């Protein structure tokens, strides 16, 4: 995994992955990875993905980079014979016979893996926010890019504040 900061490095390394920051491009060039997933959407990350990919490798663009992509070594793409794949949601439905709903099959497999605890995602949901701090959380979210996923932890509220029966026209407290 390559990112701008080491904010998510613990989760990557706990899962057995290698973590580098974007400024470690010398080490990235030594990776020679067969498949590189670029999931940030940052146009500059595409250049790093090309750098990390090995000969005959594949660069999968999940992040839909927008804008000008600086410093992409087009010659390296050609020399390494890289395959560049834009993996967007609609592309999945075209991967199988017309009578097979590939997206549904993949979705069911994902949910089954979650249910059987073969896939752990708890480390992706940080922070767990006290609902009384929602305004501060949304201000932080708007100003930063480090949150991958978050959840409101309703158990932090006293039980009598968690649920109340009201009429549709009742003003909130």
N, C-alpha and C positions, 0 to 999 in steps of 0.2 A: 504494500500500500504506500502510495506517495501522496503527501498532503502538505499544505503550507505550514502547519504547526504540528506539534506532537500531542495535541489535545486528545486524540483517539488512539494513541499508540498502545496503551495498555490493553485495550480490547483486541487489537490486531495481534499483538504478540501473545496474548493469552490463548488465542485461537490457533497459534502456530505459524502465523504469518510474519513476514519481515516488513518493517516500517521504516520509511525514509522520508525526510522532509524535502521539499522541492529544491532547496538550495544544495542538496547533495547530488547534483547531476553527474558528477564523476563516478559515484558509486552506481547510480541508476544506469549509466551506459554499460557497466560491467554485468548487468543482470542477465541479458540474453534470454528473456522469458518467452515461452512459446505462445502464451495468451496474456494480453494485458487488457484489463477493464478500466476504462476511464469513466468515472461516474460523477465527477464534480460539476460538469457543465461549464467549467472555467476554460475559455479558449486556450490559455497558456498550457493547460494540462495535456492537451493533445500532443504538443511537442515532446513532453516528457514521456508520454506513452510510446511514441515512436522510438525515442531513445532507449527505452527499457525493453522493447520487443527484440527478440532474436531473429535470425535468418529464417524466412519462411513462416514467421509468426503471424498472429492475428491481433489486431487492435479493435476492441469492441467499445463503441461509443454509446454509453448509457445516459450520459449527462446532457446530451443535446447542446453542445457548445454553440453559443451565438456570438456573432461579431467577428472581428478580425482575429485570426489565430496567428500570433507572432512566432517567429523563429522556427517554423516547421521545416525540417530538413527533407524536402521532397525527394532529393537524390537518395537519401537513406531509405525512404519508403521503396523506391525502385530497386536499389542495390540489395536490400534485405528481402525483396519480393514479399512485402507485407500485404496481408489482406485487411482492409479497413471495413468494418461492419457497423452500420447504424442499427442498433437493436432497440427499436421502439415497440410499444405495446402492440400496434397493429401488425407488425412483422410476424409475431408468433402465430397468428391465425393462418398464415400462408405456408407454414412449415409442414403440413400434413395433408393427407387426402381430404377432399372437400367435405366428406361426411364425418370427419373427426374434428371436434372442437378442442384444438390444442390448448388454447388459453384456459379453458375449463379444466382440462386434465392437469395442466401445470399448477393451476390454483388449488385444485384438490390435493395434489401431491404435496404442495407447500403446507397447506393446513393440516394434512395428516402427519407430516414431519413435526410440526409444532405440537400437535396433540400427543404424539408419542415421545416427545422430548428428544427427538433425534436432531432437532435444530433449535439452538438457543438464541434468543433475540433480546433477552433482558438487558444486556449491556448496550443495546441500541436506544433504549428508552431512558434517556437522562436529560434533564433532571425530572424528579418526581416533585410536582409543584403543589404547594398548599393552595387550595382554591381561593383563599382570602388574599393571596399574593398574585392573582391573575394579572392585574394591571402592570405590576413591576415586571412579571415574566414577559408579557407581550412587548413592553418597552425594550427589554434586553434582547428579545428575539429579533426585533426590527433593526437593532443596531449591530448585531453580531451574526456570524455564520457558523458558530461552533455547535449549535444544537442540531442533532440529527433527528431525534424524536423526543417527545416529552409526553407526560401524562399528568393529569390532575389527580392527586391522591386524596380522595374524598374521606378516607378514614382519618385524616388529620383534623377534620371538623368534629366538634362534639356531636353525638348521635342525634340530639334534638334539632340540630341545624342542617342535617343532611337531606331531609325530605319533609315537605309540608304540603298538605292538600290545599289548593287554592282554586279559585275560579279563574277562568281565562282572562277576565278583565281586571284581576287583582294586580296592583302595582308591586314591583319587586321591592324587598326591604333594602 
